[in-house]
Amino acid sequence: MENDLAIMNIELISSIVNAVQEDRWNIEIKEIYSPNNFSAIIYNETKQVRLCIYIWHLIQNGGAARAPDEYRIQITGASHFEQHAGEKTVILGWWDSVGVFAGFDYTKHTGKLGFSPSMQIREESLRKALINGFSPCNKGNNEIAVAFRPDFFVNYIQCLDQLHSFGTSTKDFKVLEEVSDQPLELNTELIQQVSKKRQIAVIQLSKKLRDTSFKARVLNAYGNKCAFSGLQLKLVDAAHILPVSHDSSSDDTANGIALSALYHRAYDRGIVTFNEQYQTVVNTSEMQKLKEIGFDGGMAKFIKDLRPIINVPPAITDRPNINFIKEANLLRGWKI
C-alpha cells in the first residue's frame, strides 16, 4: 500500500471515503490500480460489498459541438473497465465545487473504450441531486446516469443494478423521476406501477429521502448539538422520540431529538429519558443492575455529562411534542 500512495488521487478517493463514513459505514481500500481506479470493501455490522471503483472529476462540456448544460468525466488511464467476480464495477464522476456524485452504467460500457472516451450527465440532474438527494438522468438508448449526494452513496451502491435498469422502461423511469422530485411523498399506488424487480430500489430510495429530510430538519433545529450533553463533533444523530415502528410515530421535527451516538443508544435502551418538562431522567434501577454485574465503568461521567434539562430548539414548533414524549416513555416502560 505504501507504493500505492504515490499514485492515489487523494481528493477523489477522499470524496468516497467521506461519503461512506457519513452513512456510518466503513471502507477498506484493498488495492490501487491507478489514480482513478481502486478496489475497496464497504461494510457495516451486517453487510459488506466489494467494489471496483473508477472515478474522475466532473467537468463542464466545452466546444460548440457539446451541449452547454452537460458535465462529463473524461476517461483517462483506462482502455476498458474491469469486472471481477464478486465485485460491483462502479463508474463515478465527482463535482467537487458542489459536492455531488454522478454514477454511470457499467453494463453499457463493457467493451474496449474508443478514442478520448467520456460520459455525460445533465447539469439539471446534478443540481436536483444537491437539493433532493438524488436525480436520474435519461441519456437515451436505454441508459441512465444517476446524480446523488454523498449521503446517498451507500444507497446508490446497494441499488446499483436496479437503478441503472430503469433506463429500459419509460414507465418505470417516470416513477423514479417523480420519487426524486417529490422526496417526502411515498405514493404506494405509484410504486406498485413499477416492475417488481425495481420496486425495492424505489422503496429504499423513498425511505432514504424521508430519513434524510428528517435528519436535516432535526439536526438543524438543535444546532447539531446533542440535546442531552451539548456534544457536537459530527457525532450527533437525529433520533425519533416515538420509534418509527409505532403507529403514532411521524417524521415531524417535533418527534425528533438530536442525540450523540452514546446517548442515542442509552435513550433507546431505556437507560435515560426526559419528561414533559424536558428534564432528563436516569433509570436508577437499571444503573444498579449494571453496577451489580460490574458494568458500571464510566457511569459517573455518563451522569455528570447529562444536562438536567435538555437543550431545546428555539422554534416552539420544533420542540419535542408532549404527546410523543408521553407515548414514548410509556412504550419504554418509564413511570415518571
Residue pairs with C-beta under 8 A, 6 or more apart in sequence:
1 29
1 32
4 31
4 32
5 32
7 32
7 34
7 35
8 32
8 35
8 38
9 35
9 36
9 55
11 96
12 35
12 36
12 55
12 56
12 57
12 94
13 29
13 38
13 55
15 55
15 94
15 96
15 101
15 150
16 27
16 40
16 53
16 55
16 92
16 153
17 27
17 29
18 150
19 101
19 150
19 151
19 153
19 154
20 26
20 27
20 42
20 153
20 154
21 27
22 150
22 151
22 153
23 151
23 153
23 154
23 155
24 44
25 42
25 43
25 44
25 154
26 42
26 43
26 44
27 40
27 41
27 42
27 43
28 40
28 41
28 43
29 38
29 39
29 40
30 38
30 39
30 40
30 41
31 38
31 39
32 38
33 39
34 77
34 78
35 77
36 54
36 55
36 56
36 76
36 77
36 78
37 52
37 53
37 54
37 55
37 77
37 78
37 82
38 53
39 50
39 51
39 52
39 53
39 84
39 87
40 50
40 51
40 53
41 48
41 49
41 50
41 51
42 48
42 49
42 51
42 154
42 157
43 49
49 88
49 157
49 158
50 86
50 87
50 88
51 87
51 88
51 89
51 90
51 157
52 82
52 83
52 84
52 87
52 88
52 89
52 90
53 90
53 92
54 75
54 78
54 81
54 89
54 90
54 91
54 92
55 91
55 92
55 93
55 94
56 73
56 74
56 75
56 76
56 92
56 93
56 94
57 73
57 93
57 94
57 95
57 96
58 71
58 72
58 73
58 93
58 94
58 95
58 102
58 121
58 126
59 71
59 72
59 73
59 74
60 70
60 71
60 72
60 123
61 67
61 68
61 70
61 71
61 72
61 120
67 120
69 122
69 123
69 124
70 120
70 121
70 122
70 123
71 93
71 95
71 102
71 120
71 121
71 122
71 123
71 126
72 93
72 118
72 119
72 120
72 121
73 91
73 92
73 93
73 102
73 104
73 118
73 119
74 116
74 117
74 118
75 113
75 117
75 118
75 119
78 113
79 112
79 113
80 110
80 111
80 112
80 113
81 89
81 91
81 106
81 109
81 110
81 113
82 89
83 89
83 106
83 110
88 157
88 160
88 161
89 106
90 103
90 106
90 157
90 160
91 103
91 104
91 105
91 106
91 109
91 119
92 101
92 102
92 103
92 104
93 101
93 102
93 104
93 119
93 121
94 100
94 101
94 102
95 101
95 102
95 126
98 126
98 127
98 130
99 130
99 149
99 150
100 126
100 129
100 130
100 147
100 148
100 149
101 147
101 148
101 149
101 150
101 153
101 156
102 121
102 125
102 126
102 137
102 145
102 146
102 147
102 148
103 145
103 146
103 147
103 148
103 156
103 160
103 163
103 164
104 119
104 121
104 145
105 143
105 144
105 145
105 164
105 167
106 164
107 164
108 141
108 142
108 143
109 119
119 145
120 139
120 145
121 137
121 139
121 145
121 147
122 137
124 135
124 137
125 135
125 136
125 137
125 145
125 146
125 147
126 135
126 147
128 135
128 147
128 180
128 181
129 135
129 147
129 148
129 149
129 152
129 180
130 149
132 180
132 181
132 183
132 209
133 148
133 149
133 151
133 152
133 180
133 183
133 205
133 208
133 209
133 212
134 146
134 147
134 148
134 149
134 152
134 155
134 156
134 180
134 205
134 209
135 146
135 147
135 148
135 177
135 180
136 144
136 145
136 146
136 147
136 163
136 166
136 173
136 176
136 177
136 180
137 144
137 145
137 146
137 147
138 144
138 167
138 173
139 145
139 167
142 167
142 168
143 164
143 167
144 163
144 164
144 166
144 167
144 173
146 156
146 163
146 164
148 155
148 156
151 212
152 205
152 208
152 212
155 204
155 205
155 208
156 163
158 204
159 200
159 201
159 204
159 205
162 197
162 198
162 200
162 201
163 176
163 201
165 197
165 198
166 172
166 173
166 176
166 198
166 201
167 173
169 195
169 198
171 193
171 194
172 193
172 194
172 195
172 198
175 190
175 191
175 193
175 194
175 202
176 194
176 198
176 201
176 202
176 205
178 187
178 190
179 185
179 190
179 191
179 202
179 205
179 206
179 209
180 205
180 209
183 206
183 209
183 210
183 212
183 213
184 209
184 210
184 213
184 251
186 206
186 207
186 210
191 199
191 202
191 203
191 206
192 199
194 202
210 251
213 251
214 238
214 240
214 251
214 253
214 256
215 237
215 238
216 238
217 238
217 253
217 256
217 318
218 238
218 239
218 253
218 256
218 257
218 258
219 236
219 238
219 258
221 253
221 256
221 258
221 313
221 315
221 318
222 236
222 257
222 258
222 311
222 313
224 232
224 234
224 236
224 258
225 231
225 232
225 236
225 258
225 311
226 232
226 236
226 258
226 259
226 260
226 263
226 311
227 257
227 258
227 259
227 274
227 307
227 310
227 311
227 312
228 259
228 260
228 263
228 267
228 272
228 274
228 280
228 306
228 307
228 310
229 260
229 263
229 305
229 306
229 307
230 307
230 311
231 260
235 260
235 261
236 258
236 259
236 260
236 261
237 258
237 259
237 260
237 261
237 264
238 256
238 257
238 258
239 256
239 257
239 258
239 259
239 264
239 267
239 268
240 249
240 255
240 256
241 255
241 256
241 257
241 320
241 321
241 324
241 325
241 328
242 248
242 249
242 250
242 255
242 324
242 327
242 328
242 331
243 249
243 268
243 328
243 331
244 251
246 327
246 331
248 324
248 327
249 255
249 324
252 321
253 313
253 317
253 318
254 317
254 318
254 319
254 320
254 321
254 324
255 320
255 321
255 324
256 320
257 267
257 310
257 320
259 267
262 302
263 272
263 306
266 272
266 302
267 273
270 283
270 286
270 332
270 333
270 334
271 282
271 283
271 286
271 287
272 280
272 281
272 282
272 283
272 306
273 280
273 281
273 283
273 328
273 329
273 332
273 334
273 336
274 280
274 281
274 310
274 320
274 325
275 281
275 325
275 329
275 336
276 322
276 325
276 326
277 309
278 309
278 310
278 312
278 320
279 308
279 309
279 310
280 306
280 307
280 308
280 309
280 310
281 334
281 336
282 303
282 306
283 334
287 296
287 299
290 296
290 299
291 299
312 319
312 320
313 319
329 336
